[in-house]
Amino acid sequence: MPANAPSDPAHGRQLLHLVIGGELRDVSDIEFRDLSALHFVGAFPDYRSAFVAWKGMAQKTVDNAQMRYFIIHAHRLLDPATEAGHHH
């Protein structure tokens, strides 16, 4: 899929997702040990492509129990109205 292709064909809109990761202070919480070492994997036009990137990074770091990657639904932050129309 081209980077500029709409990710929500039914609505013709891009649904921005970010993938980030880093070492957590404690695996029972979501607080990064060092924000300056945060790994920005990338910005993706849809959940599906963000999931593929997230899964790849999670598998590469499976031996580090403190390392976690997350998908941020940035479209929800930028436009809360997209929440109602996006199901995955």
C-alpha positions as CSV (number, residue, x, y, z in Angstrom):
1,M,0.0,0.0,0.0
2,P,1.5,3.4,-0.9
3,A,2.3,5.7,2.0
4,N,-0.3,8.3,0.9
5,A,-3.1,5.8,0.3
6,P,-6.3,6.3,2.3
7,S,-6.4,3.6,5.0
8,D,-10.1,3.7,5.6
9,P,-11.6,3.0,2.1
10,A,-15.2,3.3,3.4
11,H,-14.5,6.9,4.5
12,G,-11.5,7.8,2.2
13,R,-9.5,9.0,5.3
14,Q,-6.1,8.2,6.6
15,L,-6.2,6.9,10.2
16,L,-2.8,7.8,11.6
17,H,-1.1,5.3,14.0
18,L,2.3,5.6,15.6
19,V,4.5,2.8,16.9
20,I,6.9,3.5,19.7
21,G,8.9,1.4,22.2
22,G,11.4,1.4,25.0
23,E,12.4,-0.1,28.2
24,L,9.9,0.2,31.0
25,R,10.8,1.0,34.6
26,D,8.5,-1.8,35.8
27,V,6.7,-4.3,33.6
28,S,3.5,-3.8,35.6
29,D,3.3,-0.1,34.5
30,I,3.6,2.0,31.4
31,E,6.4,4.3,32.4
32,F,9.5,4.4,30.2
33,R,12.9,4.1,31.9
34,D,14.5,6.8,29.7
35,L,12.4,9.0,27.3
36,S,15.6,10.1,25.5
37,A,16.1,6.4,24.4
38,L,12.5,6.0,23.2
39,H,12.4,4.2,19.9
40,F,10.1,5.8,17.3
41,V,9.4,3.0,14.9
42,G,7.2,5.1,12.6
43,A,3.9,6.6,11.5
44,F,1.5,4.4,9.6
45,P,-1.7,5.2,7.7
46,D,-3.7,2.4,9.2
47,Y,-3.9,0.0,12.1
48,R,-3.0,-3.0,9.9
49,S,0.4,-1.7,8.8
50,A,1.1,-0.3,12.4
51,F,0.4,-3.8,13.8
52,V,2.9,-5.4,11.3
53,A,5.6,-3.0,12.5
54,W,4.7,-3.4,16.2
55,K,4.8,-7.2,15.9
56,G,8.1,-7.2,14.1
57,M,9.7,-5.0,16.8
58,A,8.1,-7.0,19.7
59,Q,9.5,-10.2,18.2
60,K,13.0,-8.8,17.8
61,T,13.1,-7.7,21.5
62,V,11.3,-10.7,23.0
63,D,14.4,-11.6,25.1
64,N,14.3,-8.2,26.9
65,A,11.4,-8.5,29.5
66,Q,11.6,-4.7,30.1
67,M,11.2,-3.7,26.4
68,R,7.7,-2.9,25.2
69,Y,6.3,-1.5,22.0
70,F,3.0,0.2,21.6
71,I,0.6,1.3,18.9
72,I,-0.8,4.8,19.5
73,H,-4.0,5.6,17.7
74,A,-3.0,9.2,16.9
75,H,-6.1,9.7,14.7
76,R,-8.1,9.5,17.9
77,L,-6.0,12.2,19.5
78,L,-6.1,14.5,16.5
79,D,-9.9,13.9,15.8
80,P,-11.9,12.2,18.5
81,A,-14.8,11.9,16.0
82,T,-12.9,9.1,14.2
83,E,-13.4,6.9,17.2
84,A,-17.0,6.1,16.3
85,G,-16.2,5.0,12.7
86,H,-13.0,2.9,13.3
87,H,-13.3,-0.7,14.4
88,H,-10.6,-3.3,14.1
